[in-house]
């Protein structure tokens, strides 16, 4: 098979590319930055295709001759001085990829969204059908939600688009913005991460990178067009996450609870400074507000329809610690 992967130089995209070529497939790897593409250029079976989500001819050229498309690329940063950037890349860019696939005669597309479009949970873990209980916190989440709607609409017009929603991804690989959890683990192991948001009881969902890759492949094989699937792993509070990390690493770091009002105030000043300087802030007010909620997720749909079975948190963190100690 021949696949187009957009965002092939990113965290998930790189691991997905390596997995596909290892299985004997050919990958058209869409990239923008020559420096970021250096690693992929060394992998046999990878055909480098320079392009941009907003450059329609380059997308069409990259999709031509492919059997299917993984649309992984996104503008996934926590902040940008111009919020329109999120919608240009994440919404318009997604539609451009879908259209390029259609024009190239490719119907099957797996679209990588985010679990941030899933509602915070209320009483029980949220799933793909849980009504959104609050508005979206960030332009990133909102733009991805709009792209999901476009995927459903185009699936009703003859395309075959399956959406996957990874949660907080971690594990070996590129230590980019998209791999923030692993960067946090690395800092903890060095004794440089000590913060617990609020009371530390806020629950999130953490998924190992290999499971995310496997979930993408399963969605391509057997996902239903117009549907979305949460690619999650373990639900854990911040306290539970770091207790597990401490037990596995034998590194006990004294964690400090930072009250949410303090975090929000700090984020407010960081955002003001970012708007003045153009330098991205460490935290923004919308991201700080997310810690008021629990993000406990159900993966039952993916388990039922995709035969998806992720690692336990202990297993995934053990692999991550081992990788960081050797290579990270």
C-alpha positions as CSV (number, residue, x, y, z in Angstrom):
1,X,0.0,0.0,0.0
2,X,1.0,3.6,-0.5
3,X,0.0,6.2,2.1
4,X,0.1,9.9,2.3
5,X,0.9,11.2,5.8
6,X,0.6,14.9,6.5
7,X,2.5,16.1,9.5
8,X,5.0,13.2,9.0
9,X,7.8,15.1,10.8
10,X,5.7,15.6,13.9
11,X,5.6,13.3,17.0
12,X,2.7,11.0,16.0
13,X,3.4,11.4,12.2
14,X,7.1,10.2,12.6
15,X,6.2,7.1,14.6
16,X,3.3,6.3,12.2
17,X,5.7,6.6,9.2
18,X,8.3,4.3,10.8
19,X,5.6,1.7,11.6
20,X,4.2,1.7,8.0
21,X,7.5,1.5,6.2
22,X,8.6,-1.3,8.6
23,X,5.6,-3.2,7.4
24,X,6.6,-2.8,3.8
25,X,4.4,0.1,2.8
26,X,5.4,3.2,1.0
27,X,4.8,6.6,2.6
28,X,4.5,10.0,0.9
29,X,5.7,12.1,3.8
30,X,4.4,15.7,3.6
31,X,6.8,18.2,5.2
32,X,7.4,21.9,5.3
33,X,10.7,22.3,7.2
34,X,13.9,20.8,5.6
35,X,15.6,20.5,9.0
36,X,12.7,18.6,10.6
37,X,12.6,16.3,7.6
38,X,16.2,15.1,7.9
39,X,15.4,12.0,10.0
40,X,12.6,10.8,7.7
41,X,14.8,11.2,4.6
42,X,17.0,8.4,5.9
43,X,14.2,5.9,6.1
44,X,13.9,3.6,3.0
45,X,10.3,3.5,1.7
46,X,9.7,7.1,2.5
47,X,9.1,9.5,-0.4
48,X,9.5,13.1,0.8
49,X,6.9,15.5,-0.5
50,X,7.4,19.2,0.4
51,X,4.1,21.0,0.8
52,X,1.8,22.9,3.0
53,X,-1.8,22.5,4.2
54,X,-2.7,25.8,2.6
55,X,-0.9,25.0,-0.7
56,X,-3.6,23.0,-2.6
57,X,-1.4,22.0,-5.6
58,X,1.3,20.5,-3.2
59,X,-1.4,18.5,-1.4
60,X,-2.8,17.2,-4.7
61,X,0.7,16.2,-5.9
62,X,1.4,14.4,-2.6
63,X,-1.9,12.5,-2.6
64,X,-1.6,11.4,-6.3
65,X,-1.0,7.7,-6.6
66,X,-1.8,7.0,-2.9
67,X,-4.2,4.4,-1.7
68,X,-5.2,6.2,1.5
69,X,-4.3,9.3,3.6
70,X,-3.5,9.8,7.2
71,X,-4.1,13.5,8.0
72,X,-2.0,14.0,11.1
73,X,-0.7,17.6,10.6
74,X,-2.1,20.4,12.7
75,X,-1.2,23.7,14.3
76,X,-1.0,22.3,17.8
77,X,0.6,25.0,19.7
78,X,-1.0,26.4,22.9
79,X,-0.9,30.0,21.7
80,X,-0.5,32.2,18.7
81,X,-0.7,36.0,18.5
82,X,-3.2,35.7,15.7
83,X,-6.0,33.1,16.6
84,X,-7.0,32.9,13.0
85,X,-3.9,30.7,12.5
86,X,-5.6,27.8,14.3
87,X,-8.6,27.9,11.9
88,X,-6.5,28.4,8.8
89,X,-4.4,25.3,9.4
90,X,-6.7,23.0,11.5
91,X,-10.0,23.7,9.7
92,X,-9.2,25.1,6.2
93,X,-6.1,22.9,6.0
94,X,-8.1,19.7,6.9
95,X,-10.7,20.5,4.2
96,X,-7.9,21.1,1.7
97,X,-6.4,17.6,2.5
98,X,-9.8,16.0,2.2
99,X,-10.4,17.7,-1.2
100,X,-6.9,16.8,-2.4
101,X,-7.6,13.2,-1.5
102,X,-10.9,13.2,-3.4
103,X,-9.4,14.8,-6.5
104,X,-6.6,12.2,-6.5
105,X,-9.2,9.4,-6.3
106,X,-8.4,8.5,-2.7
107,X,-11.6,8.0,-0.6
108,X,-10.2,6.5,2.7
109,X,-8.8,9.1,5.1
110,X,-8.0,8.8,8.8
111,X,-8.1,12.3,10.4
112,X,-6.2,12.9,13.6
113,X,-8.2,15.2,15.9
114,X,-7.8,15.6,19.7
115,X,-9.6,14.3,22.8
116,X,-9.9,18.0,23.6
117,X,-13.0,18.1,21.5
118,X,-14.6,15.5,23.8
119,X,-16.6,16.9,26.8
120,X,-15.2,17.0,30.3
121,X,-16.8,14.2,32.2
122,X,-19.7,14.6,34.7
123,X,-20.1,11.6,37.0
124,X,-18.9,9.0,34.5
125,X,-16.2,8.8,31.8
126,X,-17.0,10.8,28.6
127,X,-17.3,9.0,25.3
128,X,-17.7,10.1,21.7
129,X,-21.4,10.7,22.1
130,X,-21.3,12.7,25.4
131,X,-22.9,16.1,24.8
132,X,-20.4,19.0,25.3
133,X,-21.1,20.4,28.8
134,X,-19.0,23.5,28.4
135,X,-17.7,25.6,25.6
136,X,-14.3,24.8,24.1
137,X,-11.4,26.3,26.1
138,X,-8.9,27.0,23.3
139,X,-8.9,27.9,19.6
140,X,-7.0,24.7,19.0
141,X,-9.8,22.5,20.4
142,X,-12.5,24.7,18.7
143,X,-10.8,24.6,15.3
144,X,-10.4,20.8,15.6
145,X,-14.1,20.4,16.5
146,X,-15.0,22.4,13.4
147,X,-12.7,20.2,11.3
148,X,-14.5,17.1,12.7
149,X,-17.8,18.5,11.5
150,X,-16.3,19.0,8.0
151,X,-15.1,15.4,8.0
152,X,-18.6,14.1,8.8
153,X,-20.2,16.3,6.1
154,X,-17.7,15.2,3.5
155,X,-18.2,11.5,4.5
156,X,-21.8,12.0,3.6
157,X,-20.7,13.2,0.2
158,X,-18.9,10.1,-1.0
159,X,-15.7,10.4,1.0
160,X,-14.7,7.8,3.6
161,X,-13.2,9.8,6.6
162,X,-12.6,8.3,10.0
163,X,-11.7,10.6,12.9
164,X,-9.5,9.5,15.8
165,X,-9.1,11.5,19.1
166,X,-5.9,10.8,20.9
167,X,-5.8,11.9,24.6
168,X,-2.5,13.0,26.4
169,X,0.1,11.1,24.3
170,X,3.4,10.1,25.8
171,X,6.3,7.8,25.1
172,X,9.5,7.6,23.0
173,X,10.0,9.9,20.1
174,X,10.2,13.6,19.2
175,X,10.1,15.8,22.3
176,X,8.0,18.4,20.7
177,X,5.0,20.4,21.9
178,X,2.8,17.4,21.0
179,X,4.9,15.3,23.4
180,X,4.5,17.5,26.4
181,X,3.8,14.7,28.8
182,X,7.1,13.0,28.1
183,X,8.9,16.3,28.5
184,X,7.2,16.6,31.9
185,X,8.4,13.1,32.8
186,X,11.9,13.9,31.7
187,X,11.9,17.0,33.9
188,X,10.5,15.1,36.9
189,X,13.3,12.5,36.6
190,X,15.8,15.3,36.7
191,X,14.1,16.8,39.8
192,X,13.0,19.9,37.8
193,X,9.2,19.4,37.8
194,X,7.4,19.8,41.1
195,X,4.0,21.4,40.3
196,X,0.6,19.9,40.9
197,X,-2.2,22.0,39.4
198,X,-4.8,22.9,42.1
199,X,-5.3,20.1,44.6
200,X,-3.7,17.5,42.2
201,X,-7.0,15.6,41.9
202,X,-7.9,16.7,38.4
203,X,-8.2,13.5,36.2
204,X,-6.8,13.2,32.7
205,X,-6.3,10.4,30.3
206,X,-2.8,9.2,29.2
207,X,-2.0,7.1,26.2
208,X,1.2,5.5,25.1
209,X,2.5,6.4,21.6
210,X,2.6,2.9,20.2
211,X,-1.1,2.5,21.1
212,X,-1.9,5.7,19.3
213,X,-0.1,4.4,16.2
214,X,-1.9,1.1,16.4
215,X,-5.2,2.9,16.8
216,X,-4.6,4.8,13.6
217,X,-3.9,1.6,11.7
218,X,-7.0,0.0,13.1
219,X,-9.1,3.0,12.2
220,X,-7.8,2.8,8.7
221,X,-8.6,-1.0,8.5
222,X,-12.0,-1.1,10.1
223,X,-13.2,2.3,11.3
224,X,-16.6,3.4,10.1
225,X,-16.8,6.4,7.8
226,X,-18.1,9.6,9.5
227,X,-17.4,8.2,13.0
228,X,-14.9,9.2,15.6
229,X,-12.9,7.0,18.0
230,X,-11.2,8.1,21.3
231,X,-7.7,6.7,21.3
232,X,-7.1,6.9,25.0
233,X,-5.4,4.9,27.7
234,X,-5.4,5.2,31.5
235,X,-7.5,7.7,33.5
236,X,-5.4,9.1,36.3
237,X,-5.2,12.2,38.6
238,X,-2.1,14.3,38.6
239,X,-1.3,12.8,42.1
240,X,-1.8,9.3,40.8
241,X,0.3,9.9,37.7
242,X,3.3,11.2,39.7
243,X,2.9,8.5,42.4
244,X,3.1,5.9,39.6
245,X,6.1,7.7,38.1
246,X,7.9,7.8,41.5
247,X,7.3,4.1,42.2
248,X,8.6,3.1,38.8
249,X,11.7,5.4,38.8
250,X,12.6,5.3,42.5
251,X,12.8,9.0,42.4
252,X,10.8,10.8,45.1
253,X,10.3,14.5,44.3
254,X,8.4,16.7,46.7
255,X,5.5,18.0,44.7
256,X,3.9,21.5,45.4
257,X,0.2,22.1,44.9
258,X,-0.4,25.4,43.1
259,X,-3.9,26.9,43.7
260,X,-5.8,27.4,40.5
261,X,-6.5,31.1,41.1
262,X,-2.7,31.6,41.3
263,X,-2.2,29.6,38.0
264,X,-4.9,31.7,36.3
265,X,-3.4,35.0,37.4
266,X,0.1,33.9,36.3
267,X,-1.3,32.7,33.0
268,X,-3.0,36.1,32.5
269,X,0.3,38.0,32.9
270,X,2.1,35.5,30.7
271,X,-0.4,36.1,28.0
272,X,0.0,39.9,28.2
273,X,3.7,39.5,28.0
274,X,3.4,37.1,25.0
275,X,1.2,39.6,23.2
276,X,3.8,42.3,23.7
277,X,6.8,40.3,22.8
278,X,5.4,37.6,20.4
279,X,7.1,34.9,22.5
280,X,4.8,32.0,23.4
281,X,3.8,31.8,27.0
282,X,4.3,28.7,29.2
283,X,0.6,28.8,30.1
284,X,-2.5,30.7,28.9
285,X,-5.7,31.4,30.8
286,X,-7.8,29.0,28.7
287,X,-5.4,26.2,29.4
288,X,-5.4,27.0,33.1
289,X,-9.2,26.8,33.2
290,X,-9.1,23.3,31.9
291,X,-7.7,22.2,35.3
292,X,-11.1,23.0,36.8
293,X,-12.5,19.9,35.1
294,X,-11.9,16.1,35.0
295,X,-11.2,14.6,31.6
296,X,-11.9,11.0,32.3
297,X,-12.5,9.1,29.0
298,X,-14.1,5.9,27.9
299,X,-12.4,3.9,25.2
300,X,-15.2,1.3,24.9
301,X,-16.1,2.2,21.3
302,X,-12.6,1.8,20.1
303,X,-12.2,-1.4,22.0
304,X,-15.5,-2.7,20.5
305,X,-15.0,-1.6,16.9
306,X,-11.3,-1.3,16.4
307,X,-10.1,-4.1,18.8
308,X,-8.1,-1.4,20.5
309,X,-6.3,-2.5,23.8
310,X,-3.9,0.1,25.1
311,X,-1.2,-0.5,27.7
312,X,-1.7,0.3,31.4
313,X,-0.1,3.5,32.7
314,X,2.5,1.5,34.6
315,X,3.5,-0.4,31.4
316,X,3.7,2.8,29.3
317,X,5.6,4.8,31.9
318,X,8.1,2.0,32.4
319,X,8.9,1.9,28.7
320,X,9.1,5.7,28.6
321,X,11.5,5.9,31.6
322,X,13.7,3.2,30.0
323,X,13.8,5.1,26.8
324,X,14.6,8.4,28.5
325,X,17.4,6.9,30.5
326,X,19.0,5.4,27.3
327,X,18.2,7.8,24.5
328,X,16.0,10.7,25.6
